[in-house]
């Protein structure tokens, strides 16, 4: 017990500034004159800080200002001396007391000015500096270092994404409007470098329809994914680490992307996990052109695409997004009334019915073949089959007693109204 008490006594929880000041006095670095100057400047600094964050006339504000001032000085000294008490004491001796406080404040302002998110759509939406400074002026040096490392990594990712975008003459304004993540832009650049170096040379950023055509063609050629990725030519040295950090993700995605057994349209769903990792431009004109390409291909084969049936039109009523369609297909498979939107109550009832009586996914596939527009039938069947493969285990699980997992699945993949 005595040993434990002794160990506890070794921990010095005082702010670094106080430890440095005491060290300086004990070792003759800070003399009585310098100590008197610090004692004279301290009240001035407290009043300035209290005034900046609120009012210098309230005692609680002055007490908090003292804590802020001590913490700011501690931050500055610990960061700039590497935690060396002797160097910190010399800094207090050779520089004014208030300059060390300002130094800590400047450190935090630079930190706050760094990007907090790698999403381009969040640019310009950071909180005001003063409230953030109020928070950070009371945080520890360890917190500061962790946040500095995080924001530095984000800043490097943004710079790397901007460099990649410049190679394609893609404006930052477009990235902001689309709410693109810096990492997704870098991954897409690496992916295109691996799949089609010629496309990279053309300088056109891929849109969803064009990217689908590219991958489809590569699948037909049985294009083998590379064992490792090459960074684009001319990448600045200070951006290489930020780009290398995304290589592992791209390499892991390539085999599935090029696997003909994986339905491509489902993989490239706008709300799917793959699309969340990459940035493809949504170009309505390109999608219309792609639609007409499909019609032309059918005409060339002498086939007339089947129009949507009256039953399809009446049932869907314009709700033809993937979430609504999956809801409809699930209702068909479960043998419940056809709907494109479920309430929480009806979703829970559907899950209970499936677990009690089972489901018949083939009924939904038959409905698609009999009623959906011919040009979209294969895409809808691929969408449905992928859902069945991913969801069946969860929907039929005997271990999910409270249906938490099943309902979470339906909220994510289908249209469920809270």
Number of C-alpha atoms within 10 A of each C-alpha: 6 7 8 8 9 10 10 10 10 8 8 9 8 8 16 23 24 15 16 24 21 16 17 23 15 11 11 11 19 21 13 11 9 18 17 11 13 17 12 12 14 17 14 12 19 23 18 17 22 24 16 13 15 13 16 18 11 11 11 12 19 21 15 16 28 19 15 24 27 22 25 28 26 25 30 25 27 21 18 15 14 11 15 14 20 16 17 25 25 15 20 25 19 11 11 14 21 18 14 22 23 16 17 25 22 15 16 23 17 10 20 21 11 16 21 18 17 23 19 21 18 16 13 8 8 14 9 9 12 13 10 14 18 16 10 21 22 17 15 14 19 11 11 18 14 11 15 18 13 15 20 16 16 21 19 20 26 24 18 24 28 18 19 22 22 13 16 17 12 16 11 16 11 14 21 15 11 16 16 24 23 26 23 21 25 29 25 21 25 24 21 18 19 20 19 13 13 10 15 19 11 10 14 13 22 21 16 21 22 17 16 17 12 16 19 17 13 18 17 10 9 12 14 13 18 12 7 11 16 12 15 17 7 7 13 10 7 11 16 15 14 20 22 15 13 17 18 12 12 20 19 11 14 17 15 15 20 21 18 15 9 14 18 20 15 21 19 20 15 15 14 12 11 15 15 15 19 21 25 22 18 14 14 12 10 15 15 12 13 16 14 13 12 15 17 14 11 14 12 10 9 9 11 13 14 15 13 17 14 11 13 17 15 9 14 18 10 11 14 13 12 19 19 21 22 25 22 25 26 27 24 22 20 21 19 15 8 16 18 23 20 21 12 16 11 14 22 17 13 20 20 15 15 19 15 10 10 15 20 14 19 14 16 23 20 13 17 21 16 16 17 23 18 18 18 17 19 17 15 23 21 18 20 23 18 15 16 15 9 12 15 13 11 18 23 18 13 10 9 12 9 9 18 11 15 22 20 13 15 22 17 12 19 24 23 21 12 8
